[in-house]
Amino acid sequence: MNIKENIMENFDYVVVGAGSSGSVIANRLSENNKIKICVIEAGGSNQHPYVKMPAGFIKTINDKRFNWCFKTEGSDYVNNREILFPRGKGYGGSSAINGHLYVRGQPDDYNQWAQLGNLGWSYDDVLPYFKKSEYKENGDDATRGKQGPLYVSDIVEKHPLCEEFIRGSSELGIQVQNDYNSGQQEGIFYYQRTIKNGTRFSAYDAFLKPALKRENINIKKNTTVLKIIFKNKKAVGLLCKKNNKTFEIFPNKEIILCAGAIGTPHLLQVSGIGDAKYLKSIGIEPSFEIKNVGEDLQDHYAVRVANRITEPISLNEKARGLNLVLEIIKWFTSKKGLISYSPAHIGAFLKSSPKIDSPDLQFVFTPASYTEGMIGKLQNFPGMTCGVWQSRPQSRGYVRASTNKITDPPIIQPNYLKEKIDQDALVEGVKICRSLLSTSTMKKISVCETLPGDSIKSDEEIFNFIRNKGATVYHAIGSCRMGVDNKAVVSPSLKINGISNIRIADASIMPTMPSGNTNAATLMIAEKASDLIKKDL
Ligand SMILES: Cc1cc2nc3c(=O)[nH]c(=O)nc-3n(C[C@H](O)[C@H](O)[C@H](O)COP(=O)(O)OP(=O)(O)OC[C@H]3O[C@@H](n4cnc5c(N)ncnc54)[C@H](O)[C@@H]3O)c2cc1C
């Protein structure tokens, strides 16, 4: 969609980034027809079939048309590997390339935010915003939304391997969880997804696309914000670039940063907001010191266990040759079949130890298996995969500008596995994956373990496997942390501490990791941010 570019040049609010959070803010603020809004997005409109097809996930994961395709800096904990670190680019941002899973987390995740001093962010406070954003056909009215723009669907095509996996898990005493988004997570379930009629339903589809029909909103795509312009301690405007031409925008009221957990701290740093000493060392003149901009980066780090199976019934066979052609035709004609599937089908929230109060591990099961070291390539024999990550990792990393230019990729150091508690939880997680794949039900269809393989036995060997083979689950948060302590970047009203006329409303503000995938929490943050902004009007 290319409507209304450059026709309205007097704006009250400028939103940086048209991703998950930016799409919500654009929609909610433009509900008031007296407010004029401009959204600036570095990427394009993301109308490619790979974005629309749920299984296109595998194609967009490393494609610079839709993805910044960053890499992490290596660290000893991951054997000095640089890990591919995708971030969405273009309308919908990361929600246009994500794995579609809709997971809110546990009530205590948000109660902890409030306990850290972030008043207004307890579970009771944020539940109305989760409900406001979603449309979920079934589910308890007390916890699920029925009138929001974001369509959340259940899986209808249940693969026989998934059914067996659930049946087998009951041998381990694992209960089926009817709605893991209702406040109780523990158990096994089919994932709920942001997929509508077999097609990706990104934040663009839910929020931005309908908002762009309004007269009071303007979008500038393929436009990069190079710098925020400050006057004294006030953010007054933005320096932008499109097609080799630079221009400035000066909103009447506020700038709202929605550039994500990498883009937002990076933009602040190149604009002179961060650790003054570090900024000077890379040739940036500091405008205002907030040391923690870019610090406290958190992410989920996952590892997979895979088994070869006896019968050719996995998705590996459907994704090859003539079968794949037939599946693509099926999707174009009926929006069903392989191409309409999210990458993960089944999930489970379980405890790494019975001594823990609530689940600390999240599992994903897929009736498919991937070729080692080849992104998105399924194996040429039948297989299945069970992956795991620790829900609330304690390790903290950082995002740092590498030069004084926003166009140079930043240094991303998540410090995966730095804390012992994170290491131990994942070792237990791998053992649980193995148990889930070797129940007597699953043993009947399993030939052997292909990853990590039978030779990996002791805790030390399992940990080495985790260090060498784990990867991001794409849930970067925390790099512009909300809080009331002197290191926090934004206050509970999401205003940047010490600077006026600027807020952050994206995944970067989360103080700690929610126990789940981060899109739902990001949408909730943007819903609440919209209300905070409207209240200040
Ligand atoms: C591959 C992948 C899979 C994922 N899977 C899931 C999943 O299954 N379920 C789930 O809940 N979560 C998932 N996530 C995470 C979730 O999608 C993100 O947490 C969420 O989308 C973050 O939203 P955001 O608004 O903070 O940032 P984004 O959605 O990333 O939006 C930021 C936007 O800002 C733009 N931008 C950045 N810098 C600039 C600049 N200087 N100028 C102009 N524009 C700029 C970017 O191009 C982008 O469009 C996944 C993420 C990825 C990348």
The ligand as an ORCA input file, in Angstrom:
! r2SCAN-3c Opt
* xyz 0 1
  C      12.129    -14.385     13.085
  C      11.289    -13.979     14.279
  C      10.381    -14.903     14.820
  C       9.602    -14.551     15.927
  N       8.610    -15.401     16.347
  C       7.722    -14.975     17.269
  C       6.552    -15.741     17.568
  O       6.286    -16.796     16.987
  N       5.703    -15.241     18.512
  C       5.947    -14.072     19.174
  O       5.162    -13.712     20.059
  N       7.039    -13.342     18.919
  C       7.900    -13.725     17.947
  N       8.960    -12.929     17.600
  C       9.181    -11.688     18.364
  C       8.176    -10.577     18.050
  O       7.796    -10.611     16.681
  C       8.798     -9.248     18.458
  O       9.015     -9.273     19.863
  C       7.931     -8.039     18.139
  O       7.511     -8.049     16.796
  C       8.736     -6.763     18.433
  O       7.984     -5.643     18.058
  P       8.639     -4.189     18.061
  O       7.556     -3.246     17.693
  O       9.370     -3.985     19.318
  O       9.749     -4.224     16.914
  P       9.638     -4.631     15.315
  O       8.333     -5.324     15.114
  O      10.875     -5.317     15.042
  O       9.525     -3.228     14.624
  C      10.577     -2.309     14.507
  C      10.402     -1.573     13.182
  O      11.204     -0.391     13.195
  C      11.836     -0.262     11.943
  N      13.052      0.544     12.155
  C      14.122      0.210     12.907
  N      15.036      1.198     12.885
  C      14.519      2.182     12.108
  C      15.001      3.461     11.696
  N      16.184      3.941     12.100
  N      14.223      4.203     10.862
  C      13.012      3.746     10.454
  N      12.511      2.537     10.814
  C      13.263      1.775     11.627
  C      12.117     -1.681     11.522
  O      12.344     -1.782     10.140
  C      10.861     -2.394     11.991
  O       9.860     -2.419     11.011
  C       9.760    -13.252     16.515
  C      10.672    -12.331     15.980
  C      11.430    -12.671     14.869
  C      12.405    -11.670     14.293
*
